Amino acid sequence: MSVSKQDADRLLALLTEAKRAVCICHRNPDGDAVGALLGLSLLIERSLPELTVKAYCIDPIPQTFQFLPAAARAVTECALLEGDVLLFVDTAEPKLTGLHEVHPQLFDGSFPGVDIDHHPSNLRFSTANIVIPDAASTCEIIVQIADQLGWKIDGDIATCLLAGVYTDTGGLLHNNTTAIVYRTVARLLRAGARQQEIVQAVFRTAQMSTLKLWGRVLEKITLTEEGGAISAVTEGDFRATGAHYSELTGAIDYVNAVPGMRFSLILSERNGTVKGSLRTLRDDVDVSEMAGKFSGGGHRRAAGFSLPGKLKPEVRWKVVEDTPISSPSNSRSPSSSATFREV
């Protein structure tokens, strides 16, 4: 499935009628969210120079992606103006932006908008929705939009978009790396994407704090009888290592590498919330269904959820026998849920 000419033309019509384009991604942005946010912002700005463009995320761009063109232009606060059109990228539902409660007008039809995403759990909450679950990344979809509209992708735009493709495919190692992905990569390289900048910054550079945090994640891995590799990090772990929450990104791939596991899970505690990141390499396990039981979502092999609560220190985690996809109990803390229990 690819972007239709009709969808691309509708996006163009909304942009043509607008005074300003405001691009928005989900909070705690990963590489695909950052690449899509910055790549689309630059693409619109250079294709429609008469239109003012803003890139907005409630959280700052992680240090890992600060090398990307226009990263310094992304803002964490943005007052909406009459005539704005909203462009949501890599965002399956309003709450993932962190803006749904403080700025409900973003989602109630007060402003026209387009949601560009590749998550199967997408709620299609905007005026127009370009959602392609078969795509490996949102950046891949943006490339298709550009090609449908005949918009030029230059080296800066291509670098942003390639960063998103690379991170959501694990450097082209994950099994979502299709023939279309390789064609997209080739397309971006021909456009001038600076591949080695991405490889060096994303895959070959790590802060000392990141390595210390990942060390704690690996040290705490528990293997369950049901075939799960589970680890957890607390607020204390973040403080002790000096790591930002965004530095946890990537650690799950190492937990997921344990041979013979059906799935992997990292629980992380931050500001009164417990976040869960799930991965699997198997075709017979759907971690998005698991995450969905906790009001989360994602893909069959990569998903996540977020719940209010705190983790108990030094506990081991167990998946109870009637899961891994049973409903949570009345308690909203993973330490007492019906799916993940301390032992």
C-alpha positions as CSV (number, residue, x, y, z in Angstrom):
1,M,0.0,0.0,0.0
2,S,1.3,3.5,-0.8
3,V,0.2,7.1,-0.6
4,S,-2.6,7.8,-3.1
5,K,-2.7,10.8,-5.3
6,Q,-6.0,11.8,-3.8
7,D,-4.5,11.9,-0.2
8,A,-1.5,13.8,-1.4
9,D,-3.7,16.3,-3.2
10,R,-5.9,16.8,-0.1
11,L,-2.8,17.5,2.0
12,L,-1.7,20.1,-0.6
13,A,-5.1,21.7,-0.6
14,L,-5.1,22.1,3.1
15,L,-1.6,23.6,3.0
16,T,-2.5,26.0,0.2
17,E,-5.5,27.3,2.2
18,A,-3.4,27.8,5.4
19,K,-1.4,30.7,6.7
20,R,0.9,28.5,8.7
21,A,1.8,24.8,8.9
22,V,2.5,23.5,12.4
23,C,4.1,20.0,12.4
24,I,3.7,18.0,15.6
25,C,5.1,14.7,16.8
26,H,4.6,12.5,19.8
27,R,6.4,13.2,23.1
28,N,9.6,11.4,24.0
29,P,10.4,11.4,20.2
30,D,12.3,8.6,18.7
31,G,14.3,8.7,15.4
32,D,11.3,8.3,13.1
33,A,9.3,11.0,14.9
34,V,12.2,13.4,14.8
35,G,13.1,12.6,11.2
36,A,9.5,13.0,10.1
37,L,9.0,16.2,12.1
38,L,12.1,17.9,10.7
39,G,12.0,16.4,7.3
40,L,8.4,17.3,6.7
41,S,8.9,20.8,8.0
42,L,11.8,21.4,5.6
43,L,10.0,19.8,2.8
44,I,6.9,22.1,3.1
45,E,9.1,25.2,3.7
46,R,11.1,24.6,0.5
47,S,8.2,23.5,-1.6
48,L,5.8,26.2,-0.4
49,P,8.1,29.1,0.4
50,E,5.1,31.5,1.0
51,L,4.0,29.3,4.0
52,T,5.4,29.7,7.5
53,V,6.3,26.4,9.0
54,K,6.8,25.4,12.7
55,A,8.1,22.2,14.1
56,Y,6.6,21.4,17.6
57,C,7.2,18.7,20.2
58,I,6.4,19.0,23.8
59,D,9.8,17.4,24.6
60,P,13.2,18.5,23.3
61,I,14.9,16.7,20.4
62,P,17.1,14.0,22.0
63,Q,20.8,14.7,22.0
64,T,21.3,11.7,19.6
65,F,19.4,13.5,16.9
66,Q,20.7,17.1,17.4
67,F,23.0,16.6,14.4
68,L,20.0,16.6,12.0
69,P,19.3,19.7,9.9
70,A,16.8,22.1,11.6
71,A,16.9,20.3,14.9
72,A,17.6,23.6,16.7
73,R,14.4,25.0,15.2
74,A,12.1,22.6,16.9
75,V,10.2,24.3,19.7
76,T,8.6,22.9,22.9
77,E,5.9,25.6,23.1
78,C,3.8,26.9,20.2
79,A,0.8,29.3,20.4
80,L,-1.7,28.4,17.7
81,L,-2.9,31.1,15.3
82,E,-5.9,31.6,13.1
83,G,-5.2,30.0,9.8
84,D,-3.0,27.2,11.1
85,V,-3.1,23.7,9.6
86,L,-1.8,20.9,11.9
87,L,0.4,18.1,10.6
88,F,0.7,15.2,13.1
89,V,3.5,12.8,12.3
90,D,4.2,9.3,13.7
91,T,1.3,9.8,16.2
92,A,-1.3,7.1,16.5
93,E,-3.6,9.0,19.0
94,P,-3.9,12.4,20.6
95,K,-2.7,11.5,24.1
96,L,0.7,10.5,22.6
97,T,1.5,14.2,22.0
98,G,1.1,15.1,25.6
99,L,-1.1,17.9,24.5
100,H,-4.6,16.4,24.5
101,E,-5.5,17.7,28.0
102,V,-3.9,21.2,27.9
103,H,-4.7,21.9,24.3
104,P,-7.8,20.0,23.4
105,Q,-8.5,22.4,20.5
106,L,-5.8,20.6,18.6
107,F,-8.1,17.6,18.3
108,D,-11.7,18.9,18.4
109,G,-11.8,20.1,14.8
110,S,-11.0,23.7,15.7
111,F,-8.1,23.5,13.3
112,P,-7.8,21.5,10.1
113,G,-5.2,18.8,10.2
114,V,-3.5,15.8,8.6
115,D,-2.3,12.8,10.5
116,I,0.6,11.0,8.8
117,D,1.5,7.7,10.5
118,H,2.3,4.0,10.1
119,H,0.9,2.5,13.3
120,P,-1.9,0.0,12.9
121,S,-3.5,1.3,16.1
122,N,-3.9,4.8,14.7
123,L,-7.3,6.3,15.7
124,R,-7.5,8.5,12.5
125,F,-8.3,11.5,14.6
126,S,-7.6,14.3,12.2
127,T,-9.4,16.0,9.3
128,A,-7.4,13.9,6.9
129,N,-5.5,10.8,7.7
130,I,-2.6,9.3,5.7
131,V,-2.1,6.1,7.6
132,I,-0.2,3.2,6.0
133,P,0.3,0.3,8.5
134,D,2.5,-1.6,6.0
135,A,5.1,1.2,5.9
136,A,8.2,0.6,8.0
137,S,8.3,4.2,9.2
138,T,6.5,7.5,8.9
139,C,9.5,8.9,7.0
140,E,8.9,6.3,4.3
141,I,5.3,7.7,3.9
142,I,6.6,11.3,3.6
143,V,8.9,10.3,0.8
144,Q,5.9,8.9,-1.0
145,I,4.0,12.1,-0.4
146,A,6.8,14.2,-1.8
147,D,7.0,12.0,-4.9
148,Q,3.2,12.2,-5.5
149,L,3.3,16.0,-5.3
150,G,6.5,16.3,-7.3
151,W,8.3,18.1,-4.4
152,K,12.1,18.0,-4.5
153,I,13.9,16.3,-1.7
154,D,17.3,17.9,-1.1
155,G,20.2,16.6,1.0
156,D,19.0,18.1,4.3
157,I,15.5,16.7,3.9
158,A,16.8,13.3,2.8
159,T,19.1,13.1,5.8
160,C,16.2,13.7,8.2
161,L,14.0,11.2,6.5
162,L,16.7,8.5,6.2
163,A,17.4,8.8,9.9
164,G,13.8,7.9,10.6
165,V,13.9,5.0,8.2
166,Y,17.1,3.7,9.7
167,T,16.0,3.9,13.3
168,D,12.6,2.3,12.8
169,T,14.2,-0.6,10.9
170,G,17.1,-1.0,13.4
171,G,19.6,0.0,10.7
172,L,17.9,-2.2,8.1
173,L,18.2,-5.2,10.4
174,H,14.6,-5.6,11.6
175,N,12.2,-7.8,9.7
176,N,10.1,-4.8,8.6
177,T,12.9,-4.0,6.1
178,T,11.0,-4.7,2.9
179,A,12.0,-4.2,-0.7
180,I,10.1,-0.8,-0.5
181,V,12.4,0.2,2.4
182,Y,15.5,-0.5,0.3
183,R,14.0,1.5,-2.6
184,T,13.3,4.4,-0.2
185,V,16.8,4.3,1.1
186,A,18.2,4.3,-2.4
187,R,15.9,7.2,-3.3
188,L,17.1,9.2,-0.3
189,L,20.8,8.5,-1.0
190,R,20.4,9.7,-4.6
191,A,18.8,12.8,-3.1
192,G,22.0,13.5,-1.1
193,A,21.2,11.9,2.3
194,R,24.3,11.9,4.5
195,Q,24.3,8.3,5.5
196,Q,27.6,8.2,7.4
197,E,26.5,11.1,9.6
198,I,23.4,9.1,10.6
199,V,25.4,5.9,11.2
200,Q,28.0,7.7,13.3
201,A,25.6,9.7,15.4
202,V,22.9,7.1,15.9
203,F,24.6,3.7,15.9
204,R,28.3,4.4,16.7
205,T,28.1,7.1,19.4
206,A,26.8,6.7,23.0
207,Q,27.1,9.0,26.0
208,M,28.7,7.5,29.1
209,S,25.4,8.0,30.9
210,T,23.7,6.0,28.2
211,L,26.1,3.1,28.6
212,K,25.7,3.1,32.4
213,L,21.9,3.1,32.1
214,W,21.9,0.2,29.6
215,G,24.3,-1.6,31.9
216,R,21.6,-1.5,34.6
217,V,19.0,-2.6,32.2
218,L,21.0,-5.7,31.2
219,E,22.0,-6.5,34.8
220,K,18.3,-6.6,35.8
221,I,17.1,-8.9,33.1
222,T,14.8,-11.7,34.4
223,L,13.9,-14.6,32.2
224,T,10.4,-15.9,32.8
225,E,9.0,-19.5,32.4
226,E,6.6,-18.1,29.9
227,G,9.4,-17.0,27.5
228,G,9.7,-13.3,28.4
229,A,13.0,-11.3,28.9
230,I,12.0,-8.5,31.3
231,S,13.9,-5.7,32.9
232,A,13.0,-2.5,34.8
233,V,14.7,0.8,35.6
234,T,13.6,3.2,38.2
235,E,13.8,7.0,38.7
236,G,16.8,6.2,40.9
237,D,18.6,4.4,38.0
238,F,18.2,7.5,35.8
239,R,19.5,9.8,38.6
240,A,22.4,7.5,39.5
241,T,23.6,7.2,35.8
242,G,22.8,10.8,34.9
243,A,20.9,9.6,31.9
244,H,17.9,11.3,30.4
245,Y,14.7,9.3,29.8
246,S,15.4,9.4,26.0
247,E,18.7,7.5,26.5
248,L,16.8,4.3,27.2
249,T,15.9,4.1,23.5
250,G,17.8,1.2,21.9
251,A,18.3,-0.9,25.1
252,I,15.3,-3.0,24.3
253,D,17.0,-4.4,21.2
254,Y,19.6,-6.0,23.4
255,V,17.1,-7.4,25.9
256,N,15.3,-8.8,22.8
257,A,18.4,-10.6,21.7
258,V,18.2,-13.3,24.4
259,P,17.9,-16.6,22.5
260,G,14.7,-18.5,22.7
261,M,12.6,-15.6,24.2
262,R,9.0,-15.1,23.0
263,F,9.1,-11.4,23.8
264,S,11.0,-8.7,25.7
265,L,9.8,-5.9,28.0
266,I,11.5,-3.0,29.6
267,L,9.6,-1.1,32.3
268,S,10.8,2.4,33.1
269,E,9.7,4.8,35.9
270,R,9.5,8.5,35.2
271,N,7.5,11.3,36.8
272,G,4.9,9.1,38.4
273,T,4.4,7.1,35.3
274,V,5.6,3.6,34.3
275,K,6.3,3.1,30.6
276,G,6.5,-0.3,29.0
277,S,8.4,-1.1,25.8
278,L,7.7,-4.4,24.2
279,R,9.5,-6.3,21.4
280,T,9.4,-9.7,19.8
281,L,11.1,-11.4,16.9
282,R,8.4,-14.1,16.5
283,D,5.5,-14.3,14.1
284,D,3.2,-16.0,16.7
285,V,3.4,-13.2,19.2
286,D,1.7,-9.9,18.8
287,V,3.1,-7.4,21.3
288,S,0.7,-4.6,20.1
289,E,-2.2,-6.8,21.4
290,M,-0.3,-7.0,24.8
291,A,0.2,-3.3,24.9
292,G,-3.4,-2.7,23.9
293,K,-4.6,-4.3,27.2
294,F,-2.9,-1.3,28.9
295,S,-4.3,1.3,26.5
296,G,-1.1,1.2,24.6
297,G,-0.4,0.2,21.0
298,G,2.1,-0.1,18.2
299,H,3.1,-2.9,15.8
300,R,3.0,-6.7,16.0
301,R,6.7,-6.8,16.9
302,A,7.2,-3.4,18.6
303,A,4.8,-1.7,20.9
304,G,4.5,0.2,24.2
305,F,2.1,1.4,26.9
306,S,2.1,4.0,29.7
307,L,0.4,3.7,33.1
308,P,0.4,5.9,36.3
309,G,2.3,4.4,39.2
310,K,5.7,3.5,40.5
311,L,7.9,0.4,40.4
312,K,9.0,-1.5,43.5
313,P,12.7,-1.7,43.8
314,E,14.5,-5.1,43.4
315,V,11.5,-7.1,42.2
316,R,11.5,-9.8,39.6
317,W,8.7,-9.9,37.1
318,K,6.5,-12.8,36.1
319,V,3.9,-13.2,33.4
320,V,0.9,-15.1,34.8
321,E,-0.3,-18.2,33.1
322,D,-3.5,-16.8,31.5
323,T,-1.6,-14.1,29.6
324,P,0.5,-12.5,27.8
325,I,-2.6,-10.7,26.5
326,S,-5.0,-10.7,29.5
327,S,-6.7,-7.5,30.7
328,P,-5.2,-5.5,33.6
329,S,-6.7,-5.6,37.0
330,N,-8.4,-2.7,38.8
331,S,-4.9,-1.5,39.9
332,R,-3.2,0.6,37.3
333,S,0.3,-0.2,38.4
334,P,2.3,-2.8,36.5
335,S,3.5,-4.2,39.8
336,S,0.0,-5.5,40.6
337,S,-1.5,-5.9,37.2
338,A,-3.0,-9.1,35.9
339,T,-0.3,-9.5,33.3
340,F,3.0,-8.6,35.0
341,R,3.5,-9.6,38.6
342,E,6.4,-9.5,41.1
343,V,7.6,-12.9,42.3
